[in-house]
């Protein structure tokens, strides 16, 4: 809590903005927060106790506006960070007053009805990372020891997102996010397992942030950009450049959807 308070106070001392919406921007989507009018930027390296993002496509800063705090670059368990470090920004946003967290990611499609470039509204997740960010001493000031996860991707907000997508004429899939540790992509057998267990898209993030956000009583919206079909679902080998390139192609639709969601919120 001391580290979180130090980090939040650093930002509070430098801005009068008190946004109620937080957004985590996934691989290739970070520049959505570039060139925003009336905004302030805070480099992670300047914020006390903040980790540094090491993945290409993650710029490593907060962009704060009157209504939204954007996280340009997240932290992953596979980078060698602890779960406390991976989820520190979520708890930080809670201390800054955020009530609704929009989490985005780049994911591989494992539902055969999906195609590259789809946007998927996350209905639920399966956490196969093998760790939970709430293990250890509970932060009683932020949430209870055993938080309920039955509505971890808020059903009312999912309904709102689907209505917004319809109004914007944006096709929106809905499904279950299957989280693995990474950084290696999944084997064909692992993808098959994910599909059998009920997953629709697979990735290496999101579940730790969602768990902590629910612990903090924040409402969560999750949206995956299907940047590739997972191993065994197509004939191509996988690489991170493909993820970034597809994210760029999808970005106009994604920006339109996100801005409309924020306007409704």
C-alpha positions in Angstrom: 0.0 0.0 0.0 2.9 2.4 0.7 4.2 1.9 -2.8 0.8 2.4 -4.3 0.2 5.6 -2.3 3.6 7.0 -3.3 2.8 6.3 -7.0 -0.7 7.7 -6.9 0.4 10.8 -5.0 3.1 11.5 -7.7 0.3 11.7 -10.3 -2.2 13.6 -8.1 0.4 16.3 -7.4 0.8 16.9 -11.1 -2.8 16.9 -12.5 -6.2 18.1 -11.6 -7.9 15.4 -13.8 -9.9 12.8 -11.9 -10.9 10.3 -14.5 -13.5 7.6 -13.7 -12.5 5.4 -16.7 -9.3 3.5 -17.0 -8.1 1.8 -20.2 -5.3 -0.8 -20.7 -4.1 -0.7 -24.4 -2.7 -3.9 -25.7 -0.1 -4.7 -28.3 -0.2 -2.4 -31.3 -3.0 -0.3 -29.9 -1.1 2.0 -27.7 -1.0 5.0 -30.1 -4.8 5.3 -29.7 -3.8 7.6 -26.8 -1.4 9.7 -28.9 -2.2 13.3 -29.7 -5.2 13.6 -27.4 -6.3 17.1 -26.7 -6.0 18.4 -23.2 -4.1 15.5 -21.8 -1.1 14.9 -19.6 1.5 12.1 -20.0 3.4 10.3 -17.2 6.3 8.0 -18.1 6.4 4.8 -16.1 10.1 5.4 -15.4 9.3 8.6 -13.6 6.5 7.2 -11.4 7.7 5.9 -8.0 7.7 2.1 -7.8 6.4 1.5 -11.4 7.8 -1.3 -13.5 9.0 -0.6 -17.1 7.3 -2.3 -20.1 9.7 -4.2 -22.2 7.5 -5.5 -25.1 7.5 -3.9 -28.6 4.3 -2.0 -29.1 4.0 -0.9 -25.5 5.2 2.7 -25.0 5.3 2.7 -21.2 3.3 5.7 -20.0 0.0 6.8 -18.6 -1.9 9.4 -20.6 -4.5 11.2 -18.4 -7.5 13.2 -19.7 -10.5 14.6 -17.9 -12.5 11.4 -18.3 -10.0 8.6 -19.1 -6.6 7.4 -17.9 -5.0 5.4 -20.7 -2.3 2.9 -20.0 0.1 2.7 -23.0 1.8 -0.6 -22.4 1.1 -3.2 -19.8 3.3 -5.6 -17.9 3.3 -9.3 -18.4 4.1 -12.2 -16.1 6.5 -13.6 -18.8 8.6 -10.5 -18.6 9.8 -11.7 -15.2 7.6 -9.4 -13.2 5.8 -10.6 -10.1 2.0 -10.6 -10.1 2.1 -7.6 -7.8 4.1 -5.7 -10.3 1.9 -6.9 -13.3 -1.2 -5.6 -11.5 0.2 -2.5 -9.7 -1.2 -0.1 -12.4 -4.7 -1.4 -11.9 -4.5 -0.8 -8.1 -2.9 2.6 -8.9 -5.9 3.5 -11.1 -8.2 2.5 -8.3 -6.5 5.0 -6.0 -6.8 7.7 -8.7 -10.6 7.2 -8.7 -11.2 4.9 -11.6 -14.4 2.9 -11.4 -14.7 1.3 -14.8 -11.7 -0.5 -16.4 -11.6 -1.3 -20.1 -9.0 -4.0 -20.8 -7.8 -4.6 -24.4 -5.4 -7.2 -25.8 -4.2 -8.8 -28.9 -5.2 -12.5 -29.0 -5.1 -15.6 -31.1 -8.4 -17.0 -32.3 -9.2 -20.6 -31.3 -12.9 -20.5 -32.2 -13.1 -21.8 -35.8 -15.8 -19.3 -36.6 -13.5 -16.3 -35.9 -11.3 -14.6 -38.4 -8.2 -12.4 -38.3 -9.3 -8.8 -37.6 -12.3 -9.7 -35.5 -13.0 -7.9 -32.2 -14.2 -10.1 -29.4 -16.0 -8.9 -26.3 -14.8 -11.0 -23.4 -17.6 -12.8 -21.6 -15.4 -14.8 -19.2 -11.9 -16.1 -18.9 -10.0 -19.2 -18.0 -6.8 -18.4 -16.1 -4.1 -21.0 -17.0 -1.2 -18.7 -16.1 -0.6 -20.8 -13.0 -0.6 -17.9 -10.6 -3.1 -15.5 -9.0 -2.3 -11.8 -8.2 -4.2 -12.1 -4.9 -1.9 -14.8 -3.4 -0.2 -13.4 -0.3 -1.3 -10.9 2.3 -4.6 -9.3 1.3 -4.7 -5.6 0.8 -7.7 -5.0 3.0 -7.9 -1.3 2.1 -8.7 -2.3 -1.5 -10.8 -5.4 -1.3 -11.9 -8.5 0.6 -9.9 -11.7 0.9 -12.2 -13.8 -1.3 -13.7 -11.6 -4.1 -16.6 -12.9 -6.2 -15.8 -13.5 -9.9 -19.2 -14.6 -11.1 -19.6 -11.4 -13.1 -16.0 -10.4 -13.6 -16.7 -8.9 -17.1 -19.7 -6.9 -16.0 -22.8 -8.1 -17.8 -24.5 -4.7 -17.8 -21.5 -3.1 -19.5 -21.3 -6.0 -22.0 -24.8 -5.2 -23.0 -23.9 -1.6 -23.4 -20.9 -2.5 -25.6 -23.0 -4.7 -27.8 -25.5 -1.9 -28.3 -22.7 0.5 -29.1 -21.2 -1.9 -31.6 -24.6 -2.2 -33.3 -25.1 1.5 -33.5 -21.6 1.8 -35.0 -22.2 -1.0 -37.5 -19.2 -2.9 -36.1 -19.3 -6.7 -36.1 -18.5 -7.9 -32.6 -17.8 -11.4 -31.5 -18.2 -12.6 -27.9 -16.4 -15.3 -26.1 -14.1 -16.7 -23.4 -10.5 -15.6 -23.1 -8.0 -18.4 -22.4 -4.8 -17.1 -20.7 -1.4 -18.8 -20.8 1.9 -17.7 -19.4 3.8 -17.2 -22.7 6.1 -15.8 -24.1 6.2 -18.9 -26.4 3.1 -19.2 -28.5 0.9 -22.2 -27.7 1.4 -25.6 -29.3 -1.3 -27.1 -31.5 -2.2 -29.5 -28.6 -2.5 -26.6 -26.1 -4.7 -24.7 -28.5 -6.9 -27.8 -28.9 -7.1 -28.1 -25.1 -8.1 -24.5 -24.8 -10.9 -25.0 -27.4 -12.1 -28.2 -25.6 -12.2 -26.4 -22.3 -14.4 -23.6 -23.8 -11.9 -20.9 -24.9 -12.5 -18.7 -28.0 -9.3 -16.7 -27.9 -5.9 -17.2 -26.4 -3.4 -14.7 -25.0 -0.8 -13.9 -22.4 -2.4 -11.1 -20.3 -5.7 -9.7 -19.1 -6.7 -12.3 -16.4 -4.4 -10.9 -13.7 -5.7 -7.3 -14.3 -9.3 -8.5 -14.3 -8.9 -10.4 -11.1 -7.4 -7.4 -9.3 -9.9 -5.0 -10.8 -12.7 -7.2 -9.4 -10.9 -7.3 -6.0 -11.0 -3.5 -6.1 -14.7 -3.4 -6.9 -14.0 -2.0 -10.4 -16.4 -2.9 -13.3 -14.5 -4.5 -16.2 -15.0 -4.4 -20.0 -12.7 -6.7 -21.9 -12.1 -6.6 -25.7 -9.7 -8.8 -27.7 -8.4 -8.0 -31.1 -8.0 -11.3 -33.0 -4.7 -10.6 -34.6 -4.0 -14.2 -35.8 -5.5 -17.6 -35.7 -3.7 -19.6 -33.1 -1.3 -22.5 -33.8 -3.0 -25.3 -35.6 -5.9 -23.1 -36.7 -4.1 -22.1 -39.9 -1.1 -22.9 -42.0 1.2 -20.0 -41.1 3.9 -19.8 -38.4 3.3 -17.1 -35.7 5.3 -14.0 -35.0 4.8 -10.8 -33.0 5.2 -8.6 -36.2 1.9 -10.1 -37.5 0.2 -9.1 -34.2 1.3 -5.5 -34.5 0.4 -5.3 -38.2 -3.1 -6.7 -37.7 -3.6 -4.3 -34.8 -2.8 -1.4 -37.0 -5.3 -2.6 -39.6 -8.1 -3.0 -37.0 -7.3 0.3 -35.2 -9.9 2.5 -37.0 -12.8 0.2 -36.1 -11.4 -0.2 -32.6 -11.0 3.5 -32.0 -14.6 4.1 -33.2 -15.9 1.5 -30.9 -13.9 2.6 -27.9 -14.7 6.3 -28.3 -18.4 5.5 -28.6 -18.2 3.3 -25.4 -16.5 6.1 -23.5 -19.2 8.6 -24.7 -21.9 6.2 -23.4 -20.2 5.7 -20.1 
